[in-house]
Amino acid sequence: MSLVNPRFRAATPADVPALVTLVESSYRGDSSRAGWTTEADILDGRRTDADMVADAMSGDRRTVLVAEDDDGPIACCQLENRDGHAYFGMFAVDPVHQRGGLGSMVLAEAERLAHEEWGAKEMHLTVITVREDMIAWYVRRGYVRTGETSPFPYGDERFGLPKRDDLEFELLVKTLI
């Protein structure tokens, strides 16, 4: 499905339940298989919860950007202002709206906000290294693989129940101009 003009806004506490549902449907369970961002083959369990989403929008150096249509949120991402760079995370696009360019629009708006409103020089994000398709998507949008990895939080069920023992995150970086 293609969406030409999503509306962008900062999430509010009232959005938390809808955003949890959006993130879960994008990554976990059979419903996530309708899109290409599913993690259902590598992780079971939850991707996020209400406390994690609320925390992502708490404070003056964090926001959750929401893309919506008339029915509500259809995509979101977390942004954190980290002194000179911004961190991009919790990126989710409703599986029904994937493959139509919405993800690219959300990423572009996040980069614009981070650069123009926060003065960030770079955007940082992490991707599970076995997600080569996801890494390739970011590389096509100007992100550079750093080779810097960090461990997956095995044992912390808030991040899911791994189905494999080789999960780790890689840092990707893009210069914002």
C-alpha positions in Angstrom: 0.0 0.0 0.0 1.3 3.4 -0.9 0.8 6.4 1.3 1.6 9.8 -0.1 1.1 12.2 2.7 1.2 10.9 6.3 0.8 13.4 9.1 3.8 13.6 11.5 3.6 14.6 15.1 5.2 13.9 18.5 3.5 11.0 20.4 1.7 11.7 23.6 1.0 9.4 26.6 -2.4 8.7 25.1 -0.7 7.0 22.1 1.2 4.4 24.2 -1.3 1.5 23.8 -1.6 2.1 20.0 2.2 2.3 19.6 2.8 -0.9 21.5 0.4 -2.6 19.2 2.0 -1.1 16.2 5.5 -2.1 17.2 4.4 -5.6 18.1 2.5 -6.1 14.8 5.6 -5.0 12.8 8.0 -7.4 14.4 6.5 -10.3 16.3 4.0 -13.0 15.7 2.3 -14.2 12.6 0.7 -10.8 11.9 4.2 -9.4 11.4 4.8 -11.8 8.5 2.5 -9.6 6.3 5.4 -7.2 6.1 9.2 -7.6 5.5 10.4 -6.4 8.9 9.3 -9.4 10.9 11.7 -10.8 13.5 9.4 -13.8 14.1 12.0 -16.3 12.9 14.7 -15.1 15.3 12.7 -13.9 18.3 9.6 -14.8 20.2 7.9 -12.9 23.0 7.4 -9.1 23.1 9.3 -6.4 21.2 8.3 -3.7 23.6 5.8 -2.8 26.3 3.9 0.3 27.6 6.7 1.3 30.0 9.4 1.1 27.3 7.3 3.2 24.9 6.4 5.8 27.6 10.1 6.0 28.6 11.0 6.6 24.9 9.0 9.8 25.0 9.9 11.0 28.4 12.2 14.0 29.0 13.1 17.0 26.8 15.8 15.0 24.9 13.6 12.2 23.7 10.5 12.0 21.4 8.6 9.4 19.6 7.7 10.5 16.1 4.3 9.2 14.8 3.1 9.0 11.2 -0.6 8.7 11.1 -3.5 8.6 8.7 -7.2 9.1 9.5 -7.3 5.8 11.4 -4.4 6.5 13.7 -0.7 5.7 14.0 0.7 3.7 11.0 4.4 4.2 11.7 6.6 5.5 14.5 10.2 5.9 15.6 12.0 6.9 18.8 14.6 9.7 18.7 17.0 10.7 21.4 19.2 13.8 21.4 22.6 12.6 22.5 24.9 15.7 22.3 26.0 16.0 18.7 24.2 12.9 17.4 20.7 11.5 17.5 19.8 7.9 18.2 17.0 6.4 16.0 15.2 3.4 17.4 11.8 1.7 17.9 11.1 2.1 14.2 7.9 0.4 13.2 5.7 0.5 10.1 2.3 -1.3 10.1 2.8 -4.4 7.9 -0.1 -3.4 5.7 1.7 -0.1 4.9 5.1 -1.6 4.2 6.8 -1.6 0.8 5.1 1.7 -0.2 7.7 4.2 0.8 6.3 5.1 4.2 9.4 3.8 6.1 11.6 6.0 4.0 9.4 9.0 4.7 9.5 8.4 8.4 13.3 8.0 8.4 13.7 11.2 6.3 11.4 13.2 8.7 13.4 11.8 11.7 16.7 12.9 10.1 15.3 16.3 9.3 14.0 16.8 12.9 17.3 15.6 14.4 19.4 17.9 12.2 17.2 21.0 12.0 15.6 21.1 15.5 18.4 19.5 17.6 21.5 20.4 15.5 22.5 16.7 15.3 25.4 16.1 13.0 24.9 12.3 12.8 22.1 9.7 13.2 23.0 6.5 15.0 21.0 3.3 15.0 21.6 -0.4 15.8 20.3 -3.4 13.9 20.5 -7.1 14.8 23.4 -8.3 12.6 21.6 -11.3 11.2 19.0 -8.9 9.7 21.0 -8.4 6.5 17.9 -7.3 4.6 17.3 -4.5 7.2 20.9 -3.5 7.2 20.9 -3.3 3.4 17.8 -1.0 3.5 19.6 1.4 5.8 22.8 1.3 3.7 20.7 2.2 0.6 19.6 5.3 2.6 23.1 6.5 3.3 23.9 4.7 6.6 27.4 3.2 7.0 28.2 0.0 8.8 30.7 0.6 11.5 31.5 -2.9 12.4 31.0 -1.9 16.1 28.8 -4.4 17.8 27.1 -4.7 21.1 25.6 -7.8 22.7 21.9 -8.8 22.5 20.3 -8.6 26.0 19.9 -12.3 26.4 17.9 -13.1 29.5 15.9 -9.8 29.5 12.5 -10.8 28.3 11.5 -7.2 27.6 13.5 -7.5 24.4 12.2 -10.9 23.3 12.9 -14.6 23.6 15.8 -15.4 21.2 15.5 -18.5 19.0 19.2 -18.4 18.3 22.4 -17.8 20.2 24.3 -15.6 17.7 22.4 -12.3 18.1 24.1 -9.0 18.4 23.6 -5.4 17.3 25.7 -3.4 14.8 26.0 0.3 14.9 25.1 2.1 11.7 25.8 5.9 11.3 24.8 8.6 8.8 26.1 12.1 8.6 23.2 14.6 8.5 23.6 17.6 6.3 
